[in-house]
Amino acid sequence: MTRVLYESANGDVWRLVHDPQSGVPMVEHKPTASSGGRTSLIEIGKFLRAGANGPEHQALLQLIGTLVKD
């Protein structure tokens, strides 16, 4: 199962996915060709530590927030 977290105005897409080898949840970044075009998988903690100020980071934090019940 894949869930789109964020799609930038230039077409880069970040998705929440499972690593196909380990099954661990990861963030997949699929940049446009003009942004390099190479898809990468990033461990969730590393993704958030890399600078949680971007809209793609905020989207993941918002998703995590919906999983916590009051």
PQR file with spaces between the fields and no chain letter, atoms N, CA, C, O and H, PARSE charges and radii, in Angstrom:
ATOM       1  N    MET     1       0.841   -1.175    0.000 -0.4000 1.5000
ATOM       2  CA   MET     1       0.000    0.000    0.000 -0.0000 2.0000
ATOM       3  C    MET     1       0.892    1.246    0.000  0.5500 1.7000
ATOM       4  O    MET     1       1.912    1.293    0.688 -0.5500 1.4000
ATOM       5  N    THR     2       0.500    2.224   -0.761 -0.4000 1.5000
ATOM       6  CA   THR     2       1.240    3.473   -0.891 -0.0000 2.0000
ATOM       7  C    THR     2       0.306    4.628   -0.588  0.5500 1.7000
ATOM       8  O    THR     2      -0.868    4.601   -0.957 -0.5500 1.4000
ATOM       9  H    THR     2      -0.328    2.186   -1.320  0.4000 1.0000
ATOM      10  N    ARG     3       0.828    5.641    0.083 -0.4000 1.5000
ATOM      11  CA   ARG     3       0.018    6.822    0.377 -0.0000 2.0000
ATOM      12  C    ARG     3       0.811    8.069    0.018  0.5500 1.7000
ATOM      13  O    ARG     3       1.921    8.264    0.514 -0.5500 1.4000
ATOM      14  H    ARG     3       1.781    5.663    0.383  0.4000 1.0000
ATOM      15  N    VAL     4       0.254    8.909   -0.833 -0.4000 1.5000
ATOM      16  CA   VAL     4       0.914   10.159   -1.198 -0.0000 2.0000
ATOM      17  C    VAL     4       0.877   11.085    0.008  0.5500 1.7000
ATOM      18  O    VAL     4      -0.182   11.338    0.581 -0.5500 1.4000
ATOM      19  H    VAL     4      -0.647    8.752   -1.236  0.4000 1.0000
ATOM      20  N    LEU     5       2.052   11.588    0.385 -0.4000 1.5000
ATOM      21  CA   LEU     5       2.158   12.557    1.474 -0.0000 2.0000
ATOM      22  C    LEU     5       2.047   13.983    0.945  0.5500 1.7000
ATOM      23  O    LEU     5       1.340   14.825    1.499 -0.5500 1.4000
ATOM      24  H    LEU     5       2.913   11.382   -0.081  0.4000 1.0000
ATOM      25  N    TYR     6       2.780   14.223   -0.160 -0.4000 1.5000
ATOM      26  CA   TYR     6       2.860   15.590   -0.675 -0.0000 2.0000
ATOM      27  C    TYR     6       3.328   15.559   -2.117  0.5500 1.7000
ATOM      28  O    TYR     6       4.171   14.746   -2.495 -0.5500 1.4000
ATOM      29  H    TYR     6       3.354   13.539   -0.610  0.4000 1.0000
ATOM      30  N    GLU     7       2.767   16.457   -2.918 -0.4000 1.5000
ATOM      31  CA   GLU     7       3.227   16.659   -4.289 -0.0000 2.0000
ATOM      32  C    GLU     7       3.523   18.140   -4.455  0.5500 1.7000
ATOM      33  O    GLU     7       2.646   18.983   -4.268 -0.5500 1.4000
ATOM      34  H    GLU     7       2.082   17.118   -2.611  0.4000 1.0000
ATOM      35  N    SER     8       4.766   18.452   -4.808 -0.4000 1.5000
ATOM      36  CA   SER     8       5.181   19.850   -4.932 -0.0000 2.0000
ATOM      37  C    SER     8       4.667   20.447   -6.234  0.5500 1.7000
ATOM      38  O    SER     8       4.233   19.729   -7.135 -0.5500 1.4000
ATOM      39  H    SER     8       5.479   17.767   -4.961  0.4000 1.0000
ATOM      40  N    ALA     9       4.724   21.754   -6.316 -0.4000 1.5000
ATOM      41  CA   ALA     9       4.267   22.469   -7.512 -0.0000 2.0000
ATOM      42  C    ALA     9       5.074   22.070   -8.746  0.5500 1.7000
ATOM      43  O    ALA     9       4.562   22.116   -9.864 -0.5500 1.4000
ATOM      44  H    ALA     9       5.077   22.337   -5.584  0.4000 1.0000
ATOM      45  N    ASN    10       6.334   21.678   -8.546 -0.4000 1.5000
ATOM      46  CA   ASN    10       7.156   21.296   -9.699 -0.0000 2.0000
ATOM      47  C    ASN    10       7.011   19.820  -10.065  0.5500 1.7000
ATOM      48  O    ASN    10       7.616   19.363  -11.035 -0.5500 1.4000
ATOM      49  H    ASN    10       6.750   21.640   -7.637  0.4000 1.0000
ATOM      50  N    GLY    11       6.211   19.065   -9.294 -0.4000 1.5000
ATOM      51  CA   GLY    11       5.925   17.676   -9.631 -0.0000 2.0000
ATOM      52  C    GLY    11       6.650   16.623   -8.817  0.5500 1.7000
ATOM      53  O    GLY    11       6.396   15.434   -9.008 -0.5500 1.4000
ATOM      54  H    GLY    11       5.720   19.436   -8.506  0.4000 1.0000
ATOM      55  N    ASP    12       7.555   17.016   -7.904 -0.4000 1.5000
ATOM      56  CA   ASP    12       8.177   16.033   -7.015 -0.0000 2.0000
ATOM      57  C    ASP    12       7.078   15.426   -6.141  0.5500 1.7000
ATOM      58  O    ASP    12       6.144   16.120   -5.739 -0.5500 1.4000
ATOM      59  H    ASP    12       7.761   17.982   -7.749  0.4000 1.0000
ATOM      60  N    VAL    13       7.195   14.130   -5.851 -0.4000 1.5000
ATOM      61  CA   VAL    13       6.181   13.437   -5.053 -0.0000 2.0000
ATOM      62  C    VAL    13       6.858   12.692   -3.914  0.5500 1.7000
ATOM      63  O    VAL    13       7.887   12.044   -4.109 -0.5500 1.4000
ATOM      64  H    VAL    13       7.954   13.567   -6.177  0.4000 1.0000
ATOM      65  N    TRP    14       6.274   12.789   -2.720 -0.4000 1.5000
ATOM      66  CA   TRP    14       6.712   12.038   -1.555 -0.0000 2.0000
ATOM      67  C    TRP    14       5.569   11.118   -1.161  0.5500 1.7000
ATOM      68  O    TRP    14       4.421   11.546   -1.048 -0.5500 1.4000
ATOM      69  H    TRP    14       5.438   13.315   -2.562  0.4000 1.0000
ATOM      70  N    ARG    15       5.902    9.833   -0.951 -0.4000 1.5000
ATOM      71  CA   ARG    15       4.895    8.841   -0.583 -0.0000 2.0000
ATOM      72  C    ARG    15       5.349    8.076    0.651  0.5500 1.7000
ATOM      73  O    ARG    15       6.544    7.905    0.891 -0.5500 1.4000
ATOM      74  H    ARG    15       6.835    9.485   -1.043  0.4000 1.0000
ATOM      75  N    LEU    16       4.383    7.626    1.421 -0.4000 1.5000
ATOM      76  CA   LEU    16       4.650    6.695    2.507 -0.0000 2.0000
ATOM      77  C    LEU    16       4.491    5.299    1.914  0.5500 1.7000
ATOM      78  O    LEU    16       3.427    4.961    1.397 -0.5500 1.4000
ATOM      79  H    LEU    16       3.412    7.765    1.226  0.4000 1.0000
ATOM      80  N    VAL    17       5.535    4.496    1.985 -0.4000 1.5000
ATOM      81  CA   VAL    17       5.558    3.167    1.366 -0.0000 2.0000
ATOM      82  C    VAL    17       6.189    2.164    2.335  0.5500 1.7000
ATOM      83  O    VAL    17       6.695    2.542    3.392 -0.5500 1.4000
ATOM      84  H    VAL    17       6.400    4.771    2.405  0.4000 1.0000
ATOM      85  N    HIS    18       6.152    0.902    1.966 -0.4000 1.5000
ATOM      86  CA   HIS    18       6.900   -0.132    2.688 -0.0000 2.0000
ATOM      87  C    HIS    18       8.117   -0.499    1.851  0.5500 1.7000
ATOM      88  O    HIS    18       8.013   -0.686    0.638 -0.5500 1.4000
ATOM      89  H    HIS    18       5.741    0.595    1.107  0.4000 1.0000
ATOM      90  N    ASP    19       9.262   -0.600    2.499 -0.4000 1.5000
ATOM      91  CA   ASP    19      10.460   -1.060    1.813 -0.0000 2.0000
ATOM      92  C    ASP    19      10.168   -2.451    1.263  0.5500 1.7000
ATOM      93  O    ASP    19       9.747   -3.330    2.016 -0.5500 1.4000
ATOM      94  H    ASP    19       9.346   -0.448    3.483  0.4000 1.0000
ATOM      95  N    PRO    20      10.381   -2.670   -0.030 -0.5600 1.5000
ATOM      96  CA   PRO    20      10.038   -3.960   -0.616  0.2800 2.0000
ATOM      97  C    PRO    20      10.838   -5.137   -0.058  0.5500 1.7000
ATOM      98  O    PRO    20      10.380   -6.277   -0.136 -0.5500 1.4000
ATOM      99  N    GLN    21      12.004   -4.889    0.495 -0.4000 1.5000
ATOM     100  CA   GLN    21      12.829   -5.978    1.038 -0.0000 2.0000
ATOM     101  C    GLN    21      12.537   -6.246    2.506  0.5500 1.7000
ATOM     102  O    GLN    21      12.392   -7.398    2.914 -0.5500 1.4000
ATOM     103  H    GLN    21      12.375   -3.963    0.558  0.4000 1.0000
ATOM     104  N    SER    22      12.451   -5.177    3.306 -0.4000 1.5000
ATOM     105  CA   SER    22      12.302   -5.360    4.752 -0.0000 2.0000
ATOM     106  C    SER    22      10.869   -5.215    5.246  0.5500 1.7000
ATOM     107  O    SER    22      10.540   -5.702    6.328 -0.5500 1.4000
ATOM     108  H    SER    22      12.570   -4.241    2.974  0.4000 1.0000
ATOM     109  N    GLY    23      10.011   -4.553    4.471 -0.4000 1.5000
ATOM     110  CA   GLY    23       8.638   -4.301    4.907 -0.0000 2.0000
ATOM     111  C    GLY    23       8.512   -3.116    5.837  0.5500 1.7000
ATOM     112  O    GLY    23       7.410   -2.801    6.287 -0.5500 1.4000
ATOM     113  H    GLY    23      10.278   -4.157    3.592  0.4000 1.0000
ATOM     114  N    VAL    24       9.622   -2.446    6.139 -0.4000 1.5000
ATOM     115  CA   VAL    24       9.639   -1.298    7.046 -0.0000 2.0000
ATOM     116  C    VAL    24       9.029   -0.079    6.340  0.5500 1.7000
ATOM     117  O    VAL    24       9.312    0.158    5.165 -0.5500 1.4000
ATOM     118  H    VAL    24      10.517   -2.701    5.773  0.4000 1.0000
ATOM     119  N    PRO    25       8.195    0.696    7.050 -0.5600 1.5000
ATOM     120  CA   PRO    25       7.657    1.912    6.440  0.2800 2.0000
ATOM     121  C    PRO    25       8.782    2.899    6.128  0.5500 1.7000
ATOM     122  O    PRO    25       9.686    3.108    6.936 -0.5500 1.4000
ATOM     123  N    MET    26       8.707    3.495    4.949 -0.4000 1.5000
ATOM     124  CA   MET    26       9.717    4.435    4.479 -0.0000 2.0000
ATOM     125  C    MET    26       9.024    5.581    3.756  0.5500 1.7000
ATOM     126  O    MET    26       7.846    5.494    3.409 -0.5500 1.4000
ATOM     127  H    MET    26       7.972    3.325    4.292  0.4000 1.0000
ATOM     128  N    VAL    27       9.777    6.658    3.536 -0.4000 1.5000
ATOM     129  CA   VAL    27       9.318    7.742    2.686 -0.0000 2.0000
ATOM     130  C    VAL    27      10.013    7.579    1.344  0.5500 1.7000
ATOM     131  O    VAL    27      11.238    7.476    1.272 -0.5500 1.4000
ATOM     132  H    VAL    27      10.734    6.728    3.819  0.4000 1.0000
ATOM     133  N    GLU    28       9.224    7.558    0.294 -0.4000 1.5000
ATOM     134  CA   GLU    28       9.764    7.482   -1.057 -0.0000 2.0000
ATOM     135  C    GLU    28       9.689    8.873   -1.669  0.5500 1.7000
ATOM     136  O    GLU    28       8.633    9.505   -1.663 -0.5500 1.4000
ATOM     137  H    GLU    28       8.229    7.642    0.352  0.4000 1.0000
ATOM     138  N    HIS    29      10.803    9.342   -2.191 -0.4000 1.5000
ATOM     139  CA   HIS    29      10.837   10.625   -2.888 -0.0000 2.0000
ATOM     140  C    HIS    29      11.070   10.347   -4.360  0.5500 1.7000
ATOM     141  O    HIS    29      12.074    9.745   -4.741 -0.5500 1.4000
ATOM     142  H    HIS    29      11.661    8.828   -2.195  0.4000 1.0000
ATOM     143  N    LYS    30      10.131   10.791   -5.183 -0.4000 1.5000
ATOM     144  CA   LYS    30      10.249   10.621   -6.629 -0.0000 2.0000
ATOM     145  C    LYS    30      10.329   12.015   -7.248  0.5500 1.7000
ATOM     146  O    LYS    30       9.303   12.657   -7.470 -0.5500 1.4000
ATOM     147  H    LYS    30       9.315   11.280   -4.873  0.4000 1.0000
ATOM     148  N    PRO    31      11.545   12.482   -7.526 -0.5600 1.5000
ATOM     149  CA   PRO    31      11.705   13.805   -8.118  0.2800 2.0000
ATOM     150  C    PRO    31      11.396   13.783   -9.620  0.5500 1.7000
ATOM     151  O    PRO    31      11.427   12.733  -10.261 -0.5500 1.4000
ATOM     152  N    THR    32      11.106   14.940  -10.149 -0.4000 1.5000
ATOM     153  CA   THR    32      10.933   15.062  -11.590 -0.0000 2.0000
ATOM     154  C    THR    32      12.296   14.928  -12.251  0.5500 1.7000
ATOM     155  O    THR    32      13.328   15.002  -11.584 -0.5500 1.4000
ATOM     156  H    THR    32      11.081   15.794   -9.629  0.4000 1.0000
ATOM     157  N    ALA    33      12.296   14.733  -13.550 -0.4000 1.5000
ATOM     158  CA   ALA    33      13.555   14.610  -14.292 -0.0000 2.0000
ATOM     159  C    ALA    33      14.423   15.855  -14.110  0.5500 1.7000
ATOM     160  O    ALA    33      15.646   15.752  -14.011 -0.5500 1.4000
ATOM     161  H    ALA    33      11.458   14.672  -14.091  0.4000 1.0000
ATOM     162  N    SER    34      13.795   17.027  -14.066 -0.4000 1.5000
ATOM     163  CA   SER    34      14.562   18.264  -13.906 -0.0000 2.0000
ATOM     164  C    SER    34      15.157   18.408  -12.504  0.5500 1.7000
ATOM     165  O    SER    34      16.075   19.201  -12.295 -0.5500 1.4000
ATOM     166  H    SER    34      12.801   17.110  -14.146  0.4000 1.0000
ATOM     167  N    SER    35      14.631   17.634  -11.540 -0.4000 1.5000
ATOM     168  CA   SER    35      15.170   17.649  -10.174 -0.0000 2.0000
ATOM     169  C    SER    35      16.140   16.503   -9.928  0.5500 1.7000
ATOM     170  O    SER    35      16.589   16.304   -8.800 -0.5500 1.4000
ATOM     171  H    SER    35      13.886   16.989  -11.710  0.4000 1.0000
ATOM     172  N    GLY    36      16.462   15.761  -10.951 -0.4000 1.5000
ATOM     173  CA   GLY    36      17.393   14.651  -10.803 -0.0000 2.0000
ATOM     174  C    GLY    36      16.789   13.323  -11.218  0.5500 1.7000
ATOM     175  O    GLY    36      17.499   12.450  -11.716 -0.5500 1.4000
ATOM     176  H    GLY    36      16.097   15.923  -11.868  0.4000 1.0000
ATOM     177  N    GLY    37      15.484   13.156  -11.021 -0.4000 1.5000
ATOM     178  CA   GLY    37      14.773   11.993  -11.507 -0.0000 2.0000
ATOM     179  C    GLY    37      15.037   10.663  -10.831  0.5500 1.7000
ATOM     180  O    GLY    37      14.446    9.660  -11.234 -0.5500 1.4000
ATOM     181  H    GLY    37      14.906   13.865  -10.616  0.4000 1.0000
ATOM     182  N    ARG    38      15.890   10.604   -9.827 -0.4000 1.5000
ATOM     183  CA   ARG    38      16.220    9.325   -9.182 -0.0000 2.0000
ATOM     184  C    ARG    38      15.380    9.140   -7.913  0.5500 1.7000
ATOM     185  O    ARG    38      15.512    9.897   -6.952 -0.5500 1.4000
ATOM     186  H    ARG    38      16.370   11.418   -9.500  0.4000 1.0000
ATOM     187  N    THR    39      14.519    8.123   -7.927 -0.4000 1.5000
ATOM     188  CA   THR    39      13.679    7.819   -6.773 -0.0000 2.0000
ATOM     189  C    THR    39      14.536    7.303   -5.631  0.5500 1.7000
ATOM     190  O    THR    39      15.467    6.526   -5.845 -0.5500 1.4000
ATOM     191  H    THR    39      14.411    7.508   -8.708  0.4000 1.0000
ATOM     192  N    SER    40      14.217    7.742   -4.410 -0.4000 1.5000
ATOM     193  CA   SER    40      14.960    7.279   -3.244 -0.0000 2.0000
ATOM     194  C    SER    40      14.004    6.890   -2.127  0.5500 1.7000
ATOM     195  O    SER    40      12.900    7.423   -2.022 -0.5500 1.4000
ATOM     196  H    SER    40      13.461    8.373   -4.237  0.4000 1.0000
ATOM     197  N    LEU    41      14.445    5.950   -1.292 -0.4000 1.5000
ATOM     198  CA   LEU    41      13.722    5.547   -0.090 -0.0000 2.0000
ATOM     199  C    LEU    41      14.481    6.088    1.109  0.5500 1.7000
ATOM     200  O    LEU    41      15.703    5.969    1.189 -0.5500 1.4000
ATOM     201  H    LEU    41      15.342    5.517   -1.377  0.4000 1.0000
ATOM     202  N    ILE    42      13.740    6.686    2.045 -0.4000 1.5000
ATOM     203  CA   ILE    42      14.357    7.320    3.206 -0.0000 2.0000
ATOM     204  C    ILE    42      13.656    6.807    4.463  0.5500 1.7000
ATOM     205  O    ILE    42      12.428    6.841    4.546 -0.5500 1.4000
ATOM     206  H    ILE    42      12.747    6.782    1.980  0.4000 1.0000
ATOM     207  N    GLU    43      14.427    6.335    5.437 -0.4000 1.5000
ATOM     208  CA   GLU    43      13.875    5.903    6.712 -0.0000 2.0000
ATOM     209  C    GLU    43      13.135    7.086    7.330  0.5500 1.7000
ATOM     210  O    GLU    43      13.609    8.219    7.245 -0.5500 1.4000
ATOM     211  H    GLU    43      15.425    6.308    5.370  0.4000 1.0000
ATOM     212  N    ILE    44      11.999    6.846    7.940 -0.4000 1.5000
ATOM     213  CA   ILE    44      11.130    7.922    8.433 -0.0000 2.0000
ATOM     214  C    ILE    44      11.855    8.838    9.413  0.5500 1.7000
ATOM     215  O    ILE    44      11.758   10.059    9.295 -0.5500 1.4000
ATOM     216  H    ILE    44      11.614    5.926    8.009  0.4000 1.0000
ATOM     217  N    GLY    45      12.572    8.280   10.368 -0.4000 1.5000
ATOM     218  CA   GLY    45      13.290    9.109   11.338 -0.0000 2.0000
ATOM     219  C    GLY    45      14.334    9.986   10.673  0.5500 1.7000
ATOM     220  O    GLY    45      14.465   11.163   11.007 -0.5500 1.4000
ATOM     221  H    GLY    45      12.651    7.288   10.465  0.4000 1.0000
ATOM     222  N    LYS    46      15.071    9.422    9.741 -0.4000 1.5000
ATOM     223  CA   LYS    46      16.090   10.185    9.010 -0.0000 2.0000
ATOM     224  C    LYS    46      15.436   11.289    8.190  0.5500 1.7000
ATOM     225  O    LYS    46      15.947   12.407    8.127 -0.5500 1.4000
ATOM     226  H    LYS    46      14.965    8.465    9.470  0.4000 1.0000
ATOM     227  N    PHE    47      14.305   10.976    7.562 -0.4000 1.5000
ATOM     228  CA   PHE    47      13.569   11.963    6.779 -0.0000 2.0000
ATOM     229  C    PHE    47      13.166   13.154    7.650  0.5500 1.7000
ATOM     230  O    PHE    47      13.326   14.305    7.244 -0.5500 1.4000
ATOM     231  H    PHE    47      13.890   10.068    7.613  0.4000 1.0000
ATOM     232  N    LEU    48      12.650   12.881    8.828 -0.4000 1.5000
ATOM     233  CA   LEU    48      12.221   13.965    9.710 -0.0000 2.0000
ATOM     234  C    LEU    48      13.407   14.730   10.294  0.5500 1.7000
ATOM     235  O    LEU    48      13.322   15.943   10.482 -0.5500 1.4000
ATOM     236  H    LEU    48      12.519   11.946    9.158  0.4000 1.0000
ATOM     237  N    ARG    49      14.504   14.043   10.582 -0.4000 1.5000
ATOM     238  CA   ARG    49      15.685   14.730   11.100 -0.0000 2.0000
ATOM     239  C    ARG    49      16.357   15.603   10.042  0.5500 1.7000
ATOM     240  O    ARG    49      17.075   16.547   10.372 -0.5500 1.4000
ATOM     241  H    ARG    49      14.573   13.058   10.429  0.4000 1.0000
ATOM     242  N    ALA    50      16.122   15.285    8.783 -0.4000 1.5000
ATOM     243  CA   ALA    50      16.768   16.011    7.687 -0.0000 2.0000
ATOM     244  C    ALA    50      16.262   17.434    7.543  0.5500 1.7000
ATOM     245  O    ALA    50      16.792   18.185    6.723 -0.5500 1.4000
ATOM     246  H    ALA    50      15.539   14.518    8.515  0.4000 1.0000
ATOM     247  N    GLY    51      15.268   17.828    8.301 -0.4000 1.5000
ATOM     248  CA   GLY    51      14.745   19.182    8.227 -0.0000 2.0000
ATOM     249  C    GLY    51      13.243   19.186    8.089  0.5500 1.7000
ATOM     250  O    GLY    51      12.710   19.329    6.988 -0.5500 1.4000
ATOM     251  H    GLY    51      14.838   17.218    8.967  0.4000 1.0000
ATOM     252  N    ALA    52      12.569   19.031    9.193 -0.4000 1.5000
ATOM     253  CA   ALA    52      11.116   18.875    9.184 -0.0000 2.0000
ATOM     254  C    ALA    52      10.380   20.187    8.930  0.5500 1.7000
ATOM     255  O    ALA    52       9.244   20.359    9.373 -0.5500 1.4000
ATOM     256  H    ALA    52      13.001   18.915   10.087  0.4000 1.0000
ATOM     257  N    ASN    53      11.017   21.103    8.225 -0.4000 1.5000
ATOM     258  CA   ASN    53      10.375   22.386    7.950 -0.0000 2.0000
ATOM     259  C    ASN    53       9.660   22.420    6.609  0.5500 1.7000
ATOM     260  O    ASN    53       8.847   23.311    6.364 -0.5500 1.4000
ATOM     261  H    ASN    53      11.939   20.963    7.865  0.4000 1.0000
ATOM     262  N    GLY    54       9.951   21.468    5.743 -0.4000 1.5000
ATOM     263  CA   GLY    54       9.341   21.461    4.429 -0.0000 2.0000
ATOM     264  C    GLY    54       7.899   20.982    4.468  0.5500 1.7000
ATOM     265  O    GLY    54       7.498   20.309    5.417 -0.5500 1.4000
ATOM     266  H    GLY    54      10.612   20.744    5.941  0.4000 1.0000
ATOM     267  N    PRO    55       7.126   21.314    3.465 -0.5600 1.5000
ATOM     268  CA   PRO    55       5.724   20.884    3.448  0.2800 2.0000
ATOM     269  C    PRO    55       5.578   19.367    3.395  0.5500 1.7000
ATOM     270  O    PRO    55       4.591   18.830    3.897 -0.5500 1.4000
ATOM     271  N    GLU    56       6.536   18.666    2.799 -0.4000 1.5000
ATOM     272  CA   GLU    56       6.481   17.207    2.768 -0.0000 2.0000
ATOM     273  C    GLU    56       6.681   16.622    4.162  0.5500 1.7000
ATOM     274  O    GLU    56       6.086   15.600    4.501 -0.5500 1.4000
ATOM     275  H    GLU    56       7.339   19.102    2.391  0.4000 1.0000
ATOM     276  N    HIS    57       7.518   17.271    4.966 -0.4000 1.5000
ATOM     277  CA   HIS    57       7.728   16.839    6.354 -0.0000 2.0000
ATOM     278  C    HIS    57       6.484   17.124    7.193  0.5500 1.7000
ATOM     279  O    HIS    57       6.051   16.290    7.988 -0.5500 1.4000
ATOM     280  H    HIS    57       8.002   18.101    4.691  0.4000 1.0000
ATOM     281  N    GLN    58       5.924   18.305    7.003 -0.4000 1.5000
ATOM     282  CA   GLN    58       4.721   18.681    7.743 -0.0000 2.0000
ATOM     283  C    GLN    58       3.561   17.744    7.402  0.5500 1.7000
ATOM     284  O    GLN    58       2.759   17.413    8.275 -0.5500 1.4000
ATOM     285  H    GLN    58       6.276   18.982    6.358  0.4000 1.0000
ATOM     286  N    ALA    59       3.463   17.317    6.147 -0.4000 1.5000
ATOM     287  CA   ALA    59       2.402   16.396    5.743 -0.0000 2.0000
ATOM     288  C    ALA    59       2.538   15.060    6.471  0.5500 1.7000
ATOM     289  O    ALA    59       1.536   14.488    6.901 -0.5500 1.4000
ATOM     290  H    ALA    59       4.114   17.586    5.437  0.4000 1.0000
ATOM     291  N    LEU    60       3.769   14.556    6.615 -0.4000 1.5000
ATOM     292  CA   LEU    60       3.981   13.308    7.341 -0.0000 2.0000
ATOM     293  C    LEU    60       3.641   13.482    8.818  0.5500 1.7000
ATOM     294  O    LEU    60       2.995   12.616    9.407 -0.5500 1.4000
ATOM     295  H    LEU    60       4.583   15.021    6.266  0.4000 1.0000
ATOM     296  N    LEU    61       4.064   14.579    9.417 -0.4000 1.5000
ATOM     297  CA   LEU    61       3.745   14.832   10.827 -0.0000 2.0000
ATOM     298  C    LEU    61       2.237   14.949   11.035  0.5500 1.7000
ATOM     299  O    LEU    61       1.711   14.478   12.043 -0.5500 1.4000
ATOM     300  H    LEU    61       4.589   15.283    8.939  0.4000 1.0000
ATOM     301  N    GLN    62       1.551   15.566   10.101 -0.4000 1.5000
ATOM     302  CA   GLN    62       0.093   15.688   10.194 -0.0000 2.0000
ATOM     303  C    GLN    62      -0.559   14.302   10.119  0.5500 1.7000
ATOM     304  O    GLN    62      -1.485   14.007   10.875 -0.5500 1.4000
ATOM     305  H    GLN    62       1.978   15.949    9.282  0.4000 1.0000
ATOM     306  N    LEU    63      -0.076   13.461    9.211 -0.4000 1.5000
ATOM     307  CA   LEU    63      -0.595   12.097    9.105 -0.0000 2.0000
ATOM     308  C    LEU    63      -0.371   11.334   10.408  0.5500 1.7000
ATOM     309  O    LEU    63      -1.279   10.660   10.894 -0.5500 1.4000
ATOM     310  H    LEU    63       0.676   13.700    8.597  0.4000 1.0000
ATOM     311  N    ILE    64       0.813   11.434   10.968 -0.4000 1.5000
ATOM     312  CA   ILE    64       1.103   10.768   12.236 -0.0000 2.0000
ATOM     313  C    ILE    64       0.163   11.280   13.326  0.5500 1.7000
ATOM     314  O    ILE    64      -0.311   10.505   14.156 -0.5500 1.4000
ATOM     315  H    ILE    64       1.550   11.981   10.573  0.4000 1.0000
ATOM     316  N    GLY    65      -0.103   12.577   13.321 -0.4000 1.5000
ATOM     317  CA   GLY    65      -1.014   13.173   14.307 -0.0000 2.0000
ATOM     318  C    GLY    65      -2.418   12.618   14.232  0.5500 1.7000
ATOM     319  O    GLY    65      -3.108   12.548   15.249 -0.5500 1.4000
ATOM     320  H    GLY    65       0.282   13.207   12.646  0.4000 1.0000
ATOM     321  N    THR    66      -2.857   12.221   13.052 -0.4000 1.5000
ATOM     322  CA   THR    66      -4.209   11.661   12.927 -0.0000 2.0000
ATOM     323  C    THR    66      -4.301   10.264   13.530  0.5500 1.7000
ATOM     324  O    THR    66      -5.400    9.772   13.785 -0.5500 1.4000
ATOM     325  H    THR    66      -2.297   12.277   12.225  0.4000 1.0000
ATOM     326  N    LEU    67      -3.165    9.625   13.759 -0.4000 1.5000
ATOM     327  CA   LEU    67      -3.162    8.280   14.305 -0.0000 2.0000
ATOM     328  C    LEU    67      -3.256    8.264   15.835  0.5500 1.7000
ATOM     329  O    LEU    67      -3.499    7.220   16.440 -0.5500 1.4000
ATOM     330  H    LEU    67      -2.272   10.025   13.552  0.4000 1.0000
ATOM     331  N    VAL    68      -3.060    9.433   16.448 -0.4000 1.5000
ATOM     332  CA   VAL    68      -3.081    9.545   17.899 -0.0000 2.0000
ATOM     333  C    VAL    68      -4.464   10.011   18.333  0.5500 1.7000
ATOM     334  O    VAL    68      -4.931   11.072   17.920 -0.5500 1.4000
ATOM     335  H    VAL    68      -2.862   10.281   15.957  0.4000 1.0000
ATOM     336  N    LYS    69      -5.106    9.216   19.158 -0.4000 1.5000
ATOM     337  CA   LYS    69      -6.439    9.577   19.653 -0.0000 2.0000
ATOM     338  C    LYS    69      -6.307   10.351   20.962  0.5500 1.7000
ATOM     339  O    LYS    69      -5.405   10.109   21.764 -0.5500 1.4000
ATOM     340  H    LYS    69      -4.726    8.354   19.493  0.4000 1.0000
ATOM     341  N    ASP    70      -7.224   11.279   21.150 -0.4000 1.5000
ATOM     342  CA   ASP    70      -7.243   12.067   22.409 -0.0000 2.0000
ATOM     343  C    ASP    70      -7.667   11.218   23.569  0.5500 1.7000
ATOM     344  O    ASP    70      -7.741   11.705   24.697 -0.5500 1.4000
ATOM     345  H    ASP    70      -7.956   11.476   20.499  0.4000 1.0000
